[in-house]
Each structure stands twice: as structure tokens, then as C-alpha cells.
Amino acid sequence: MTDDHAAVLGIGGTTAIHPLDGAQASGLIAEIAGQAEAAELKPLAGLLRAGNAEVVRLGAALSLSPHLAGLALRHPEWLDRLHLTGAAERIAEIVSSLRRPVGADETEASVMTELRQLKEEASLAIALRDLLGAADPARTTADLSVLAEAGVGRALRFALLDLHRRGSLRLPDPEDPERGTGLFILGMGKLGGGELNYSSDIDLIVLFEPAAEAIVDPMESVDLYSRLAKRLVKMIGERTRDGYVFRTDLRLRPDPSAMPLAIPVPTALVYYESSGRDWERAAMIKARPIAGDRVAAAGFMRDIAPFVWRRYLDFVAIGDIQAMKAKIDRHRGFEGIAVAGQNIKLGRGGIREIEFFAQAQQLIAGGRTPELRVRRTDEALRRLAEGGWIDAGVASELTEAYWFLRRVEHAVQMVADEQSHTLPTAPGDIDRIARLCNFADGATFSEALLARLHLVETRFSALFAERAGRAAPAHPQSLSLMADEADAGALAWLAEIGFTRTGDVARIVHRWGTGRYRATRSEAAREHLDRVLPSLLVAFSKGPTPDEAIAAFDRFLDGLPSGLQFFSLIASNPRLLDLLALVITAAPNLAETIARRPHVFDALLDPAFYSELPTRDLVAGRLAAFLADARHLEERLGRLRVFASEQRFLAGVRLLSGAVEGETAGLAFSDLAETVLEAVLAAVEAEFARLHGRVPGGRLAVLGLGRLGSRELTATSDIDLMLLYDHEPDAEASDGERPLPVSTYYARLTQRLIAALAAPMADGVLYQVDFRLRPSGNKGPLATHVDAFRKYQSEAWTWERMALTRSRPIAGAADLRAEIAGAIRDAIAAHTADPLLRFDVADMRARLDVQKPARGPLDLKRLPGGLTDLEFLAQWSILAGHVPMDHIGQPTAETLNELRRRLDAPTADMLPAAMADFTRVVQLLRLGPDTAFAVADLPAGLAERIATALDLADPGGIEPMLADMARSVREAFSTLVPFEGVGDHKPPA
């Protein structure tokens, strides 16, 4: 030890701390020095008598805390260890000692003594680092949590080994007694979050897997492990002459009045799934395995995740959390904010309000946003701010207030090691707390404390007021319609805001309140509807045809299976009403999705929704999180259907709202399909291999064609696919328990893939699938060997090579996908000089003009000069070598732009712009009625959106503009791919 080190206590920190009585503090140091001398700790005694600045601050801290002073007087050797080792290092040594293996000669009494002595020594070091500024509250709470976790683990290992020695358990590995027992302990509350108080209870839940390897008699397992839990509570929580380790509470377990102390995992899961309440969901946010069988614990945490983190935003839960806090306030009598007698944890503006503020929003959004699934309160606030769920300034304020209040909480508890969260009432005692918190006096402390308490209460109240829509309705007349459809004041108000057929609208609204619809049958749903009704009617009145808008919403409501979550969502987020009105009146396909699955609408609340353009990687990451705890094929496929439906809906809403235009939407729809297809293929292939094994050297890949291949899918597109495979030359069958010949293996695997994608289920259909572009069409096998594919394409018809220009290998083995891409390029390159190419392309287009004429001015696919002309031109340009083969599988607009750049043909200049405009219109049309082939057939809102996409003043200009553009495209087509010689199929002039 150096001379410099000899001059310090090893606690660290430079924070000033003021004693209530300087003479008392000095006398206390002298008394401890005397105890050190008596214990022959002369260097420590000398240091204490020297009275340097650190010793003076130590005396001040100890004089303010009778509990800490008592520890130092009884155990001066603990201060000596800090002097020799350093407080941070000594805390780490204690934790390490608690984690060491249990000795064969140790008894329950010796372990209990060791636990208590080490805990008190560590507590002294942790408290002194806190008070003297060597550790901030975050470090203090983390140290206390690690200490508790290590102590519980040591007691558990002793108890398990003792049961093993008695023959009651059969441990797979006595050197690692926790492994294989099936028993694990969840740390709840602040222990789970790593934020333990100085004198806190520790909340534990003891669970076990009844089929665990170590259990000797399964019929006795509940009783055996419950006795172990009781013993654990005694070893940790019982107060002896050496004190206690941590007060222990098992009441957070499921149904504590009826359940045993140790609960079988299946029993716990059934309880949570059938009877779990929102406060238990909130409690489970912080749940963390702290001891026992880590494998069993990991399985439980995976299985409980859907209970805690619901896949849908749950705004009913936020009301339950508010009600929980109100109940606490009423029960404890917390009516105001003060200093004297204020409960720092549960009172108004206290720690619990900050925790609830974070947890409520974690419960709402954590199912969709895995980044929010964190245990620590400060970390939750930070991530909520990073995701845009709360303002960054609010997060910063609440985080600062949280740690300030936690510091005060520690000070209250350090005085006498009591589990108290209530400030004293006497002014002198308030001064003591103030000085433990490093304030010079009670007045300054009180001012700082009140500022934090009022800030927290304001933020907490604002959150719940905003979510609950606390403000009174702006137009209470609307609520009269629920009781009386002929209410004169309500009818006049309807006319005032823009409705024409007020009597019809009134009858519709009145019907909502009668409970005839499933969505409004429950009282809770009608309460939320009452809250949102005025704003809802105002939102629908803003559209071009308000009466029709209400009728459309009525049809939507009639098909809604349940209204509670939907109305609570809208009531909590009134800004969504305008968007809801737009969707329901302008985009029937999107409205149908909401009616089938109302929770899709809640994703619009993600703060990043409008600013974020989902990339392929982002979608893949979200899908992985969505599938993370789905273990069986049907469960994975069900979730994939939900995910795909929701993501298509979100892309459609972005498109409808103008956040993106059609070309961007095409990429989004295509990236989604590709991501989902990869996941489906992996799931189906794994399940098929489980049944039938694998083909030696087998590889497979999926080729996307058509709009999927060129990344131009719409909201309602089918997907064109082809499955190709390869294997070792001498492979004849798969190697599983139920082997199949190779060709049969891949044919049946393809059938399974088609069924997984296209079979109608309760969650809908993933994608309608078309395999007709495979070699030989419907006459050929469903799956094609890659060599057969190469051979076929070498002799394929022109239309089949055209299809290849819009193809991409999108799933399966990476090396096979590369081979397929090369085979496609080879097939196209082999026919670049085909003298009949132009004739074939022109002939096919002419035949389509005759066989599939346009059904109206908005049938842009069939319209002469429409999308088919543009797609044929892009395909021809690749086949003819006018653009590089790098454009195989690229969007049509990009290929046409390259064609325009390379060709000296003025007629081609307008092709990319025409493709962009047609794409924008078609993408929007797919959100509307399937039979709309003229502007007159469109909902007014959709027609307005199309006009905006085309930079037109009103919908009246849509059809003339598209007709002019189509004429120009047909002229360009006729110039670049002349129709001469086509004969009877020559298109009209």
C-alpha cells in the first residue's frame, strides 16, 4: 500500500455533506477510532484521528445515520477493509464470495450467518459510496440488486444440495446444483429491474417445471419445492442476532391466497393466460430470472412474453393502470403534495407515478416495438424518447426526477434501516434527510423536492388525461342522438357541420347506441363511443360527401367483431379520426382490413409511421421479433398472416395519406412479400424435413416473376412463383423416417408451400399464388430441377423469355439462387439476335388488344398505350440488348429510363414519366372498389387523392390526362416495335 493510499479511506467521492451537529460527528469518529485501536487496527485508527477531509465527511455521514454509525462502531474492521482495498473493490469481493460453491461442511446456520454479515458489510460500503458521492443512485441500486441476487443464489444452492444429500432430489450435477432442477426464481419489482432500494423487500416468484430431471417424485414436487421456498424465505428474510439479509415477499406470485409457494410452470401460464390482470402484466415487465435453472427460466420467459407484450396496442390497459394508481391514492390517503410526511414512493408525484408513466406506454407499444421491452425505468424512458413515443425533454425531466427521488428514498431508509418511503414530519428530522441528500438545510431541500414532485404529477396526469380524452366534448348535442334520433338541437348541429340528410344520419347514429351491433353491445364499448362520437362526426363531416361517409362507417361498424379496443384506441388518439374517415370513405379494401382486424389501425400510432420508410431489413427485423416466441408451424403461419395483412395495410395507408407515392409503395409491397415468403419457405421446409428428412445435397430456391419479380406489387397483387431445386447426382430419395423419391419430395414440398401461402384460414390468406409461369405451365411438374429449367429456357417461346426479364430468385439457397440468375441471363443472351423478337412482341400486344379490351378509361393495364405497352417495351429492350441485363428483375420505370438514355428516339423520352404516373394511379386504384374503371365509380376521397398524385386541380382532369398519355405511349410503342406484318391483329389507329 502506498503512502498516498494510506491517507484515504478508500470510499471515494468529493460530495460535501453537512452534519446536524459537528461536535457529535467528531465525537463519533473518535469513538470509532477507539474501537479500531481496541481491535488492533492501528493504521485505521491513525487515519481517523488525523481528521482529513474524507474523515470529516465520513463523520458527517455517520452522524446523520444511526444505522450506519452502529455498523461502523460494531465492525471497525469493515472500514479497515475499505481503507486497504477500496469500497468498490470490496463490494465486488463480497458478491464474488457469495457466488462461490457451497462447501460440504457448511450448515444452514453457518450460511445464514455468512449471508447476514456479508450483506451488512456490503450495505455499509454501498451506503458510504452513495452518501459521499463515489456512486450515483443508478450504481447504488445496481450494487444492491447484484448483492441480493448473489445472496438468494447462495441460499438456494445450499438448500438444493441439502435436499440432494437427503435423497429428496437427484441433482444432475452437484457441482452446479441449480442446473436441471427445473426450479427457478424470478426477481420482481426493483430487484428484477436492477434498481433495488437500500432497505427494500425483495419480491420473488418461485416456479418450477414439473418434468425436471432432478425431481425424484413428481407427485411430491409441489410440496417439496414449496418447503424449499419457505426455507429460502427463512434463510434470507428471518431476523437473527446477526440481522437479516433481505426482507422477502412472495405475494406477487399468481393468486397468492390459493397458490402454493412454488408453482408449476403450466399452472402459472394457465393462470396468466386466463385470469392475469393488467397490473400483473406491468409487474412482469421487470421480471428477471435471478437464480435456479436458467434453461427452465428462459423457457418460461419466452412463454409468458405474449401475456406481457401483446401484439396489439392496448389502450384499455392504460385506464386500468390509472385506476390502480387512484386506488393506491385512496387507500393510503394520498391527496396532495407536501414535504413533511410525504410518501416518496406511492404519493402524488412520487416514484410509482414515474414507473407507471413508463410502464403504461411500454405495455401499449412493447408488443410491436421490442426495443421497449426493458426493465429499468430510466432505460424505458430513454427508449420511449428515442422511438418518439414521448418527448425527449419529458424523458430527461422524469429521469432526473426519478433518480432524485430514489436518492431521497435511500436517505429515508439509511437513517434506521427501515423499509419506509415516508418523509418525517419534524423539522429537525427533515433537516437530517436534507443533509443525507447533500443539501445544506431543510428549506433548500424542500424547494428542490417539491419542484420534482409537482413536475412528476403534472407529467403523469397529462399522460392519462391525453389518453383518456378527459376534456368535455366540444359538441355535447351529438350525444343526444344516442337517446333520441329526433332531437332538434342535435339535428341542427349536424346540419351546421355539413351533413345534408340529417334525419338519415341521426337514425344511423342512434342505431349505434342501441347495442344492435356486436361492436357496441358492451357497456364499456359504448362508453368509449360516447367519448369519441362528437369528434368522429366532425371528422366525417369534413369530407366531400359527409352523408355517404357516415353510411360507409356504419357498414364498417356493422362488420366490426368487437368495439372496445377500437373505440378506446380512437378515444385515446383523436388525431387518428381524420385518417380513419379517409380510409373508410376512400379505400374500401383498407377499411375491410380494419373491420376484420381492428388492431391494424394501432400501428399508425408509431411516432415513426409517417417519417419512416420501411426498408427490407427493417421489415425483416420486425418480422423476426413478431415470430420470436412462435414455436410450431401453424402458430408461425398464423402470425405471418397477421403480419403480412398489417404491413400491407400500413403501406396502403401511407400511400392513401400521401406519405409515399405509388412507385415507393410498389417497392414496399414487394419487399414485404419477399420477406414473408422467405419466412414461410423456411418454416415449411423445416417441418417437411422433420417428417421426410432431406434429399442428399438438396438445394431449393424460389423464383419470383411478374410484379413480384420486378418489385412492382400492389396491395392486391397475386404473386407469380417458380420453385427450382438441385441435389447430388446419385440421390434417389430423402433420408427421413418417411422417405420420398426426389421428384415427389420437391413436388409435395411445393404443394405445402402453396397451401401455406394461399390456404384460407381464420387469419386470412397470405398471398394468392400463381405457378403457371413454370416450364410447360400447368402441364409441367410443380417443382423443376435446375438443369431442366436451363434446358427448357434454351428453347422457350418469346413470351416466356419476356417473363424472365421480370424475374428474381428471392428465397432459398444463396448459391442456387446465383446459379438460377446466371441461367436466366444465359437464356436471354442466347436470343438477343432473334429476328422475330419485334414481331412476336408486337403480335402479342395486338392479340391482347382484341382478346382483353379495356373495361373503362381507368383500366390502365388493358388500355391501349397503358401499362402493358410500357411493360412490353421494357421487356423487349432487355431481350433486344438495348439495355444491360442488369435490369432483369428491376422496376419497369428504371428499365424505361435506361432505354430512353440509350436510344436516340424522341418518342421514348416520355416513357419513364408515363410509367411513373400510371403506377401512381394503379397503386391507388387497388385500394378502392374492384369494379371502378372510371372516375365516376371511385369514392370521392380516392378520386381526390389520385388527382393530387397527378398534380391535377380536381378529379375532372384525370381521365383526359391518362388518355393523352396513353396515346403518346402507344405512338412510342408503334415506333419502337412496329405493328407492320402483324396482320389481322394490327391494333386500331
Secondary structure, DSSP 8 states (H G I E B T S, - for coil): --HHHHTS-S---------S-HHHHHHHHHHHHHHHHHTT-HHHHHHHHHT-HHHHHHHHHHHH-HHHHHHHHH-HHHHHHHHHH-HHHHHHHHHHHHTS---TT--HHHHHHHHHHHHHHHHHHHHHHHHTTSS-HHHHHHHHHHHHHHHHHHHHHHHHHHHHHHTSB--S-TTSTTTTS-EEEEE-HHHHTT---TT--EEEEEEE-TT-TTBS-GGGHHHHHHHHHHHHHHHHH--BTTB-S--EE-TTSSSTTTS-SEEEHHHHHHHHHHH--HHHHHHHHT-EEEEE-HHHHHHHHHHHHHHHS-SS--HHHHHHHHHHHHHHHHHHT--S--STT-BTTTSTTSHHHHHHHHHHHHHHHTTT-GGG--SSHHHHHHHHHHTTSS-HHHHHHHHHHHHHHHHHHHHHHHHHT----B--SSHHHHHHHHHHTT-SSHHHHHHHHHHHHHHHHHHHHHHHHHHHT-S--S-THHHHHHH-TT-HHHHHHHHHHT-S-HHHHHHHHHHHTTT-SGGG-SHHHHHHHHHHHHHHHHHHHTSS-HHHHHHHHHHHHHH-S--HHHHHHHHH-GGGHHHHHHHHHH-HHHHHHHHH-GGGGGGGGSTTTTT----HHHHHHHHHHHHTT--SHHHHHHHHHHHHHHHHHHHHHHHHHTSS-HHHHHHHHHHHHHHHHHHHHHHHHHHHHHHH---TT-EEEEEEEHHHHTT---TT--EEEEEEEE--TT--B--SSS--BHHHHHHHHHHHHHHHHH--BTTB-S--EE-TTSTTGGGS-SEEEHHHHHHHHHT--HHHHHHHTT-EEEEE-HHHHHHHHHHHHHHHHTTTT-TTHHHHHHHHHHHHHHHS--SSTT-TTTSTTSHHHHHHHHHHHHHTTSS-GGGTTS-HHHHHHHHHHH---GGGTTHHHHHHHHHHHHHHHTTS-TT--SGGGS-HHHHHHHHHHTT-SSGGGHHHHHHHHHHHHHHHHHHHS--TT-GGG----
